[in-house]
Amino acid sequence: MTHRKKLIAGNWKMNKTSADAAALVRELTAAAGQRTDVEVVVCPPFTAMEGVSRLLDGSNVRLGAQNLHPEKNGAFTGEISADMLRALFVSHVILGHSERRTLFGEQDAFINQKVLAALKNQLRPIFCVGETLVERESGATLTVVQTQLEAGLAGVSREQAADVIVAYEPVWAIGTGKVATTEQAQEVHAFIRTLLTKLFSEPVAQKIRILYGGSMKPANAPELLAQPDIDGGLIGGASLEARSFLELVTAAAVK
């Protein structure tokens, strides 16, 4: 089995002013800025990105964005392009998050355009898939995940696929305090790996990291991260405070 370096990505969502973000990043870089055993990414709101980018200079912590628009520029009020992100030394971008799907009506085809735009511009998509509670209870989890994954990665070449990071986020476990059992999470992660093998080949699928994104916290992280197909976490609430986020980074380093 290919060794995949664990990745812990913090999605700050609509939290932290520029000053708050700077304070948090200083704490994170002081403790984890030179780590090489785990990949660490922080995704602040757009208003804080320039300041965070400067503070991350010289550290191993990477800068991620929470969204992008697929077009290079134009009359898209309130949107941000890949070029704008690249100018701030952004390396990763979260796409297809359930909140973008449910609250803002983003469909698979539009998310696919974003994935392709990110890859074209040397940004690594953290591409999110996952089912709602109704879909989970009706037994449709794997069907939903397959549909989202195949549609979202349409047109991605085998060469590009290695730069994709997939995040499985059961929608019912985001911000609710609920969490999929270790067995439930591993089942879906293994299913995703099988789909990636069919799409891109076994060697490529073994290189792609699959993150868990449903209320991962220091208490449940060690068990989740010990699973063979769980390669890290896309962290929401626990990424807003340095201590809890750093505990997750430490948990990911345990072999």
Buried (B, 14 or more C-beta within 10 A) or exposed (E): EEEBEBBBBBBBBEBBEBEBBBBBBEBBBEBBBEBEEBBBBBBBBBEBBEBBBEBBEEBBBBBBBBBBBBEEEEEEEEBBBBEBBEEBBBBBBBBBBBBBBEEEEBEBEBBBBBBBBBBEBEBBBBBBBBBBEEBBEEEBBBEBBBEBBBBBBBEBEEEBBBBBBBBBBBBBBBEEEEBBEBEBBBBBBBBBBBBBBEBBEEEBBBBBBBBBBBBBBBEBBBBBBEBEBBBBBBBBBBBBEBEBBBBBBBBBBEE
